[in-house]
């Protein structure tokens, strides 16, 4: 996904003079050729993530479309105030593109983990959030984000599904059955494996914000399980609003709030949070039956 981001954004820099890229050292080597070709529109501010965000807000005020990139905890958690003020308060847009996701950077410790990034952005208005589940979904999402001036967050991860679903902006039904299980982004493959012999409907989306409220209302019939690759319960408010007046029970699965204090791999952390196939199957089956 990261390489697709670099390739696609480099193409956009050549195609559209409004496109700009602002970095804080992360991926600077990958963008070095683009920086040589477009030194006025590819800027590396060094390890200063708050400054990176402020510069992006200034570029947006001049009419440029900035892509802002770093690890999720540096891009969202560390620069949250600048996102709130230099973008939201100034009413300008940018495309934030993160890597690292919830715990891809587990080998680097908790400083490189950000399970709460989407929940943080939910405290602000006007953000579209893309969570691609496959690298082949990334380019189209980036190009869609480049075509307007709104605020967009693209959350890239090492974990990928075995198949891409480019039409995943709304809820796409992957398997029809009984109660609804919604998988966001890279959680689709674990959900499909966990429910392979269970009577459930599995739906997929790579665009959890705005949540497809209409699709949710059409598909929910009693029970709903939301499986997200970030903090558990992040979409609880959106689900409740979408299903207002519709009798239902909901289970929200995602990253737990307790810190996993061992390094390991992202697969180890997924298991620890119950987001592998075995953990998901146990909790989904217990909730539904």
C-alpha positions as CSV (number, residue, x, y, z in Angstrom):
1,X,0.0,0.0,0.0
2,X,2.8,2.4,0.9
3,X,4.5,1.9,-2.5
4,X,1.2,2.4,-4.3
5,X,0.8,5.7,-2.4
6,X,4.2,6.9,-3.5
7,X,3.7,5.9,-7.1
8,X,0.2,7.4,-7.3
9,X,1.1,10.7,-5.6
10,X,4.2,11.0,-7.8
11,X,1.9,10.7,-10.9
12,X,-0.5,13.3,-9.4
13,X,2.4,15.7,-8.9
14,X,3.2,15.4,-12.7
15,X,-0.4,15.6,-13.8
16,X,-1.9,18.3,-11.6
17,X,0.0,21.5,-10.7
18,X,-2.3,21.9,-7.6
19,X,-0.9,18.7,-6.0
20,X,1.7,19.1,-3.2
21,X,3.3,16.7,-0.8
22,X,4.5,17.6,2.7
23,X,6.7,15.1,4.7
24,X,8.4,14.9,8.0
25,X,11.3,12.7,7.0
26,X,9.1,9.5,6.8
27,X,9.2,8.2,3.1
28,X,11.5,11.1,2.1
29,X,13.8,8.8,0.3
30,X,10.9,7.3,-1.7
31,X,9.8,10.8,-2.8
32,X,13.4,12.0,-3.6
33,X,12.9,11.7,-7.4
34,X,9.6,13.7,-7.2
35,X,11.3,16.3,-5.0
36,X,14.0,16.8,-7.6
37,X,11.3,17.3,-10.3
38,X,9.0,19.5,-8.2
39,X,11.1,21.2,-5.5
40,X,8.4,23.8,-4.9
41,X,5.6,21.2,-4.3
42,X,7.4,18.4,-2.4
43,X,8.5,19.7,1.0
44,X,10.3,17.8,3.8
45,X,10.2,19.8,7.0
46,X,12.2,17.3,9.0
47,X,11.0,15.6,12.2
48,X,8.4,18.3,12.9
49,X,5.0,16.8,12.4
50,X,3.1,19.7,13.8
51,X,4.9,22.0,11.4
52,X,4.2,19.6,8.6
53,X,0.5,20.0,9.3
54,X,0.7,23.8,9.6
55,X,2.5,24.0,6.3
56,X,-0.1,21.9,4.6
57,X,-2.8,24.2,5.9
58,X,-0.9,27.2,4.5
59,X,-0.5,25.5,1.1
60,X,-4.2,24.7,1.1
61,X,-5.0,28.4,1.7
62,X,-3.1,29.2,-1.5
63,X,-5.2,26.8,-3.5
64,X,-2.9,23.8,-3.5
65,X,-4.1,20.3,-2.7
66,X,-1.5,19.0,-0.1
67,X,-0.9,15.3,0.6
68,X,0.5,15.0,4.2
69,X,2.2,11.8,5.2
70,X,3.7,10.0,8.2
71,X,3.1,7.2,10.6
72,X,-0.4,7.4,12.0
73,X,0.6,8.4,15.6
74,X,2.8,11.2,14.3
75,X,0.3,12.3,11.7
76,X,-2.9,12.2,13.8
77,X,-2.1,11.9,17.5
78,X,0.9,14.2,17.6
79,X,-0.4,16.8,15.3
80,X,-4.1,16.7,16.4
81,X,-4.2,20.4,17.5
82,X,-2.8,21.5,14.2
83,X,-5.4,19.3,12.3
84,X,-8.1,20.9,14.4
85,X,-6.9,24.5,13.9
86,X,-4.8,24.8,10.8
87,X,-7.3,22.7,8.8
88,X,-10.6,22.6,10.5
89,X,-10.7,26.1,12.0
90,X,-9.3,27.6,8.8
91,X,-11.8,25.5,6.8
92,X,-9.3,24.1,4.4
93,X,-8.7,20.6,3.2
94,X,-5.8,18.2,2.8
95,X,-5.3,14.5,2.3
96,X,-3.6,12.9,5.3
97,X,-2.0,9.5,4.4
98,X,-0.8,7.4,7.2
99,X,1.2,4.2,7.5
100,X,1.6,2.0,10.6
101,X,-2.2,1.7,11.3
102,X,-3.0,0.4,14.8
103,X,0.1,-1.8,15.4
104,X,2.0,-2.4,12.2
105,X,4.9,-0.7,14.0
106,X,4.8,-3.0,17.0
107,X,8.5,-3.8,16.7
108,X,9.2,-0.1,17.4
109,X,7.0,0.0,20.5
110,X,3.9,1.9,21.5
111,X,5.3,5.2,20.1
112,X,4.5,3.8,16.6
113,X,1.0,2.6,17.3
114,X,-2.2,4.5,16.8
115,X,-5.4,2.5,17.4
116,X,-7.3,5.7,18.3
117,X,-6.6,7.8,15.1
118,X,-10.1,7.5,13.5
119,X,-11.8,8.1,16.9
120,X,-9.7,11.3,17.2
121,X,-10.8,12.5,13.8
122,X,-14.4,11.7,14.7
123,X,-14.2,14.6,17.2
124,X,-13.8,17.0,14.3
125,X,-16.3,17.7,11.5
126,X,-16.1,17.1,7.8
127,X,-13.6,14.2,7.6
128,X,-13.9,11.4,5.0
129,X,-11.9,8.3,6.1
130,X,-10.7,5.7,3.7
131,X,-9.4,2.3,5.1
132,X,-8.4,0.3,2.0
133,X,-8.3,-3.5,2.5
134,X,-6.0,-4.2,-0.5
135,X,-3.2,-2.3,-2.3
136,X,-5.3,-2.3,-5.5
137,X,-7.9,-0.1,-3.8
138,X,-5.4,2.6,-2.8
139,X,-4.8,4.4,-6.1
140,X,-8.5,5.1,-6.8
141,X,-9.1,6.4,-3.3
142,X,-6.1,8.7,-3.6
143,X,-7.3,10.0,-7.0
144,X,-10.8,10.5,-5.6
145,X,-9.3,12.5,-2.7
146,X,-7.2,14.6,-5.1
147,X,-10.3,15.7,-7.1
148,X,-11.8,18.1,-4.4
149,X,-10.8,20.3,-1.5
150,X,-12.4,18.4,1.4
151,X,-10.6,16.9,4.4
152,X,-9.6,13.2,3.8
153,X,-7.7,10.6,5.9
154,X,-6.3,7.6,4.1
155,X,-5.2,4.8,6.5
156,X,-2.7,2.4,5.0
157,X,-1.7,-0.9,6.6
158,X,0.6,-3.9,6.0
159,X,-2.4,-6.2,6.6
160,X,-4.2,-6.9,3.3
161,X,-7.2,-9.0,2.1
162,X,-6.6,-11.6,-0.6
163,X,-8.9,-9.7,-3.0
164,X,-9.5,-6.0,-3.8
165,X,-13.0,-4.5,-3.8
166,X,-12.7,-1.1,-5.6
167,X,-16.4,-0.5,-5.2
168,X,-16.2,-0.7,-1.4
169,X,-17.1,2.9,-0.7
170,X,-20.6,1.8,0.2
171,X,-21.5,-1.5,2.1
172,X,-20.8,-4.3,-0.4
173,X,-22.4,-7.7,0.4
174,X,-19.7,-10.4,0.1
175,X,-21.8,-13.3,1.4
176,X,-25.5,-13.4,2.2
177,X,-27.0,-15.2,5.2
178,X,-28.4,-14.3,8.5
179,X,-27.3,-11.5,10.9
180,X,-25.0,-8.8,9.5
181,X,-21.3,-8.7,10.1
182,X,-19.6,-5.6,8.7
183,X,-15.8,-5.8,8.0
184,X,-13.9,-2.6,7.6
185,X,-10.8,-2.6,5.3
186,X,-8.3,-5.3,6.1
187,X,-10.6,-7.1,8.5
188,X,-12.5,-8.7,5.7
189,X,-10.3,-11.8,5.3
190,X,-10.3,-12.6,9.0
191,X,-14.1,-12.1,9.2
192,X,-14.6,-14.4,6.2
193,X,-12.4,-17.1,7.7
194,X,-14.1,-16.7,11.1
195,X,-17.6,-17.0,9.7
196,X,-17.0,-19.5,6.9
197,X,-19.6,-22.0,8.2
198,X,-21.8,-19.6,10.1
199,X,-25.2,-18.3,8.8
200,X,-24.3,-14.6,8.6
201,X,-24.3,-11.9,6.0
202,X,-20.8,-10.4,5.5
203,X,-20.5,-6.9,4.1
204,X,-17.4,-4.8,3.4
205,X,-16.5,-1.2,3.2
206,X,-13.2,0.7,2.8
207,X,-15.0,4.0,3.5
208,X,-16.2,4.0,7.2
209,X,-16.6,7.8,7.1
210,X,-19.2,8.8,6.1
211,X,-20.7,5.5,7.2
212,X,-23.1,4.0,4.7
213,X,-26.2,4.6,6.9
214,X,-28.7,3.7,4.1
215,X,-26.9,0.4,3.3
216,X,-26.8,-0.4,7.0
217,X,-30.5,0.1,7.5
218,X,-31.3,-2.1,4.5
219,X,-29.1,-4.9,5.7
220,X,-29.6,-5.0,9.5
221,X,-32.3,-7.4,10.7
222,X,-31.9,-7.7,14.4
223,X,-28.2,-8.2,15.1
224,X,-25.1,-6.4,13.8
225,X,-21.4,-7.0,14.4
226,X,-19.0,-4.3,13.4
227,X,-15.4,-5.4,13.0
228,X,-12.9,-2.5,12.6
229,X,-9.0,-2.5,12.6
230,X,-8.8,0.4,15.1
231,X,-10.3,1.1,18.5
232,X,-13.3,-1.1,19.4
233,X,-16.5,1.0,19.4
234,X,-15.1,3.8,17.2
235,X,-18.3,3.5,15.0
236,X,-20.8,3.0,17.8
237,X,-22.2,6.5,17.5
238,X,-22.5,6.4,13.8
239,X,-24.2,3.0,13.9
240,X,-26.6,4.2,16.6
241,X,-27.5,7.3,14.5
242,X,-27.9,5.2,11.3
243,X,-30.2,2.7,13.0
244,X,-32.3,5.1,15.1
245,X,-35.7,3.6,15.4
246,X,-34.6,0.2,14.1
247,X,-34.7,-2.5,16.9
248,X,-31.2,-4.1,16.9
249,X,-28.4,-5.4,19.1
250,X,-24.8,-4.5,18.2
251,X,-21.4,-5.9,19.0
252,X,-18.4,-3.7,18.2
253,X,-15.1,-5.5,17.8
254,X,-11.7,-3.8,17.3
255,X,-8.5,-3.0,19.1
256,X,-8.8,-3.1,22.9
257,X,-8.1,-0.1,25.1
258,X,-5.4,-2.0,27.1
259,X,-1.9,-1.5,25.9
260,X,-0.1,-4.6,24.7
261,X,3.3,-4.2,26.3
262,X,5.1,-6.8,24.2
263,X,6.7,-5.9,20.9
264,X,6.1,-8.9,18.5
265,X,4.5,-8.6,15.1
266,X,1.2,-7.1,13.9
267,X,-0.1,-10.7,13.8
268,X,0.8,-11.2,17.5
269,X,-1.1,-8.0,18.3
270,X,-4.1,-9.0,16.3
271,X,-4.3,-12.3,18.2
272,X,-3.9,-10.5,21.5
273,X,-6.8,-8.2,20.7
274,X,-9.0,-11.0,19.4
275,X,-8.9,-9.8,15.8
276,X,-7.5,-13.0,14.3
277,X,-10.0,-15.5,12.8
278,X,-10.1,-17.6,15.9
279,X,-10.7,-14.7,18.3
280,X,-13.4,-13.2,16.0
281,X,-15.2,-16.5,15.6
282,X,-15.4,-17.0,19.3
283,X,-16.9,-13.6,20.1
284,X,-19.2,-13.4,17.0
285,X,-20.6,-16.9,17.7
286,X,-21.1,-16.1,21.4
287,X,-22.9,-12.9,20.6
288,X,-25.2,-14.3,17.9
289,X,-25.9,-17.7,19.4
